Amino acid sequence: MRLVQIKHSSGERRSAIVEGEQLRLLAASSVYEFVAGGLKADRMESLPYDPIYRGESEWRLLAPIDHPEPARCLVTGTGLTHLQSAANRDAMHQGAATLTDSARMYQLGVAEGRPAAGTIGAAPEWFYKGTGLSLRAYNEPLDVPAWAQDGGEEAEIAGVYVIDAAGNPVRIGMAQGNEFSDHVFEKRNYLNLAGSKLRTCSIGPELVVDPDFQRVEGRVSVGRGGQTLWSAGIVSGEEAMCHSLANIEHHHFKFDAHRRPGDVHVHFFGASAFSFGAGITLQDGDVMEIAFQGFGRPLRNPVRVDRSDTRRFAAGRL
């Protein structure tokens, strides 16, 4: 089952099931509501998918999950889970002949990231991206703020979770994602990693309920002026990762604050290739496209660079 959320120009919202070239509307106005109802809802009329996907309809695609209170959607991720990502990160921080922290972290994942069933393995690298306010939908721009050093795509798959009434995490599905980051800022100093992740990001356009996550192949590309600037094959899934899905989920949800009933979690699982590692600098108007097999239509987002003067922020006094 693949789910989407759409919004009409009048403000009406609906959730829908993807049925080939049609979107079968559900009575639930959101996927969150649909999940809360146990994935049981009356199927109603259908809409053609193509005009909505192409932006030629009064309906537009939203991110395939959100929360009525955006602050109760936590957006996070796990890094150094894929070999190529670890190699790119290691190259960023290479200095002396000593092994970098990135290389050590990846090797720890290789050694202890796939523990036997029922046991706990090594903790992966973890980062915070923001609340639901940072999530963008298909075709919405991902922003490079005026104060940022850069912005670059990271093609990933993200897990989507809801915490049930008893405080248990429930994985409702996965979605294609662009875990947009500031690689130039991070390259200056490894300790900038946390700040480099605090950027807008995107998932979708579809949420896939219970997908096959053993090995997922795809392609990521960057277009400029209607031409392909850069493109690479990508692979994700447990076979391509040094940490098992169960180990990643344990280390994310072991924190009490991550098991608050009713909350939504969007967690990125890591990338295998990104254009920054190939020496590409994204520009305003570039279009990033991510397509994983079995995850529905490609996710596309343009880059939007804020060229205004950097504003200084100051805290007032009571």
C-alpha positions, 0 to 999 in steps of 0.5 A, a space after each residue: 500500500 502506498 499513501 499520499 496526502 494532498 491539499 486543494 486550493 480551497 484548503 481542503 486536505 485529504 489522504 489517498 491510496 495510490 492505485 496505479 494512475 489514480 488516487 483513491 481518496 479516503 475519508 481521513 483528512 491525513 495519513 496520521 488520522 488514517 493510521 490512528 483509525 487502524 488503516 481502516 477508512 471508507 474509500 471514496 472517489 478517485 482523482 487522476 494522479 498525473 495532473 497532481 504530480 505535474 502541478 496541473 491540478 487544484 490539488 497539490 501533494 503534501 509530505 506523506 506524513 505530518 502531525 496536527 502539531 508540527 512540534 510533535 513530529 521529530 525529524 532525525 537521522 543516522 549517518 555513516 551507515 553506508 560505505 560510500 557515505 563513510 568514504 566521503 565523510 572520511 575524505 572531508 575530515 582527513 588530515 594526519 595519518 591517524 584514522 578519523 572519527 568518521 572512519 572509526 565510527 563506520 568500522 564500529 558499525 561494521 563490527 557491531 552494528 548487526 547484532 544477533 536477534 534479541 541483542 543490542 549492537 553498537 550505537 550509530 551516529 545520530 543527528 537531529 534535523 528539526 521538527 515537522 516544520 523542517 519537512 517539505 513536500 514533493 516539488 517544494 524548494 529546499 532552502 540554503 539560508 543566507 547565513 549557510 555555507 552551502 546546501 546539498 542533496 542526500 538521497 535516502 530512505 526514511 522510516 516513518 513512525 507513530 508512538 502508540 498510546 502505550 508508548 511503543 514505536 510503530 513503524 507505519 512505513 518508509 518514504 524516499 527522502 532528501 536529507 538536505 545538508 550543508 557539507 561545506 560548513 561540516 567540512 570546515 570542522 567535524 564538530 559542525 556536523 550538528 549545525 550542518 543538519 539543521 536545514 529543510 529536508 523532504 520526503 515522499 511523494 508517497 509513503 510505502 506501508 511495509 516495503 521490502 528493505 533488504 536491498 533497494 536500488 535507485 538513482 539520484 540526479 541534479 538538473 540545471 537548466 533542463 539538462 542533467 548536471 550529475 547523476 549516480 546509482 544509489 543503493 540502500 536497504 539492510 544489505 547495503 548498510 553496516 547497521 541493521 534496521 532493528 539496531 538503528 530503531 533500538 538506539 533511536 527509541 531507547 530514549 524516553 523522550 522519543 516514546 511520547 504517545 501520539 508523536 510522529 518520528 521521521 528518521 533518515 537511514 543514510 545515503 550511499 552517494 551525493 553530488 558534493 562528494 563528486 565536487 558539485 556545488 548546487 545553485 539556485 534553481 537546480 532540481 534534485 531528483 531521487 528515485 528508489 525502486 518500489 517507492 513510487 514516483 520520484 521525489 523532486 525538489 528545487 534548490 532555493 538560495 537566499 541571497 539577501 544580506 545575513 541578518 544578525 539575531 539578538 535576544 531581547 530582555 524581559 
